[in-house]
């Protein structure tokens, strides 16, 4: 007897990426709260009359119904859950940057509910009104998400000890977070290093009951030079694990800023 097809209903999700599958259909990469990153085929989604057409947009909170047991499941229904509008301008590119990280670093069918909540929170920040103060908040939200993403998938070492020796950090000494060695004492020429006290404070925010908001608040309160140093080290670590020198969306942002 044929086994029943697996069905999932009312699943919170976000579209990370979409590909053309045929003249009328799409393949979607989506991040779901309870099932992680999965692939779906949205049949007929490109037709003007399709109910999917206005709904299957990136950076929008959705609720999906789908079925199937193969690597690519079949989308049966999609509903926009509201809450915010699409980010625009540089915020939109920052959202695409977050999606690129997710596509490159998340394995399929691996649930990360805490990361889903952090993703929803960073998208909410990116979609809010702009201005100098909001731009600073968005930058802090991106750093918080990068830290939580790396920790959730096991690529962020403990920020309380030196990685190779497990020796506790000296609050006044300077340490660098580097791709192959983890957290280690910085050399005299390493300008992007942070004091031990800063790494310890970051670990404390990541361990908070509300880690995203706690980390955003802490990063927003860092001196500008320290925030830039943290950004440099996280970008280096992320690029290393993504296997690239520069992510496509980061390069696009740089090019637009240059213009």
N, C-alpha and C positions, 0 to 999 in steps of 0.2 A: 504494500500500500504506500502511496506517495505521501511523504511528510507534509504537514501543513506549512504554507509559506509564512515566514516570519513577518509580522506586521508591527509597525510602530506608529502611534498616534499622538498628536498634540505635543510634539517634541520641540522644545526651545532650540533655536538654531540661528546661525548667521551664514550667509554666503561668503566664502573666502575668494573663490575664483570660478569662472565659467568658460567653457569651451564650446565651439560649434561641434555638434555631433552629426547633423544632417542638415538639409535645407530648412527643416522646421523644428529641430530639437536641439537641446543643450545638455552637456554634461556639467554638473555642478560639483564643486568641492565645497562641502559645508562643514561647519564646526557645530556639533550638537552638545547639549549639556550632559546627557547621560550616556552617549555612545562615542564621543570624541569626533575626530575628523573622518568623514565618510564621503563616498562618491555616489551621486544620484543622476539618473537620466530623467530629464524633464521633457517628456514627449509633447511635441507641438508647441513648445513654449515660445517659439519665434513667430508663430502665426499672429496676425493683428487681432484676431478674435480670442486668443488664449487668455484665460483668467490668470495664468502664471506671469504673463508678460510684464504687467506693472508692479509685480510683487517681488520677483526674484532679483533684488538689487543688493549689492554689497553694503556692509555697515548699517544694516537695518534689522531690527529684532523681528524674527519670524517664528511661526509655529508650523511645523511640517508633519504631514502624514506620508509614510512611505512603506514599501514592502519589498521582499526579496531576500535571498540567501547568498547571492553571488557577490563578487567584489563591488559591482555597481548595482545599487538597488534602484527601484522605480519610484519616482515621486508621484504621489496620489493627490496631495492637497497642500496648499501653502496659504498662510494668512499673515498679513502684516500686523504686528502687535502694537504699533504706535509708540509714542513716548518721545521721539525726537525726529528732526528732519535730517536729510543727508548732509554730512559735512561738506564744506566748500573750500576752494582755494588750497592753501598749503595744508590746512587741516585734513582735506580729502586725501592729499598725497601722504600725509602721516598715517591715515587710516589704511591706505594701500600698503604702506611700509609694514605696519603691524600684520596685515594679511600675508605679506610675503614671508615674514618671519614664521608665521604659523604653517604656511605651506612647506617651507623648507625644513622645519625642525620637528613638527608633530608627525608621529607615526599614525597610520590609519587604525581605526577601531580601538583606540586607547583613550578611555574616558578620563577627563580632567575637570571635574566639576568646579573646583576652586579657581582654576585657570579660566573657565568659561565665565565665571562671575567677574574676574578681573578684566577679561576682554570686554564684557558688556559695559563695565565701568569706564574703561579708557575710551571706548567708542562714544559713550555719553558725554565725556569731557570734550572730545574732538568736535562734537556736534553742537556745542553751546556757542553763544555769541562770542565774537572776537574782540580784540583789544589788547593793549600791551600786557595788562594783568592776566587776561585769559591766556595769552600766548605763553606766559611763564608757567601757568598752571598746566597747560597742555604739555610743555616740555617736561615738567615734573611727573606728569602722568605717564609719559612714554618711558622715562627712566624706571618708574615703579613697575610698569608692565614688563619691561625687559628683564628686570631682576626676578620677578615672579615667574616669568616664562622659563628662564634658565634654571631656577630652583625646582620648578614643577617637573621638568623633564630630566633632572639629575645632572645638570651641567654647571651648576653653581656650587663651589665648595663652601664649607662653613666659613663665615666671615669673623669667627671668634678666635681662630688659631691659624698658624702658618701651616699650609697644606702638607708640605713634605715632612715636617718634623713634629707637627701637632703641638708645637710650643705656643703658649698663650701670647697674644699681642701685647706689646708695650703701647699704652695709649699715646705716648709722645713720639714713638718711632714712626717712620713712614713705610708704607707697604704698597706693593703693586699687585693687581689682579691680572695675571697673564695666562694665555690659552693653555700651555702645556704644563706649567708649574703651579697653577692655582694662585693662592695668595702667598706672597713671599716678601721679605724685606727688600726695600727699593735701594737701588744704587744711587750715587750722587747725581747722575745725569738724567734720572727718570723724573721728568717734570709732572707727569700725570698721576703721581702717587698720592695716596691719602694717609693721614695719620691713623694710627690704630684706633683712636677714640671714635673716628668717623666710621670705620668699618664695624666696630662693635655696636654703634648706634643703629647702623643700617640692619645688622642682624636682628637687633631687638624689634625694629619695626616689621621686619619680615615674619617674625614670630608672634606678632600681635594678633588678637582675635579678628581684627579687620585689617589684614596686611596691606591691601591696596591703598586705602585711604590713609593709613598710618605712614606708609612709605612716601606717598605723594606729599603729605604734610611735612615730613622730615626733609625730603629733597628740596621742596620749595623754600625751606628756611636755610639751606646751605648757602655759604658765600658763593658769588658767581664763579670764582676761580675753581672752587671745589666741585661745583656742579659740572663745570666743563671737564674737569679731570675725570669724574665718574663717567660722564658720557663717552669720553675717549676710550677708557678701559672697557666699558661694556660693548662699544662698537667693535673693538678689536676682538673681543671674545666671541661675539655673535658672528662676525664675518668668518672667523676661524671655523666655527662649528657648521656654518652654512657652506663652507668650501669656496668662498668668493673673497675678492679684495674689497669690493664695494657692492652692496645690494642695489638692484636696478632702481628702486624707488628713491633711495638715498641720492643716487647720482642725478636722477631727474630733479629732485629738490635743489641740489647744488646748482644745476644748470639754470633752473628758473631764477634762483637767487642771483646768479651771475648776470642774468639779463636785466 
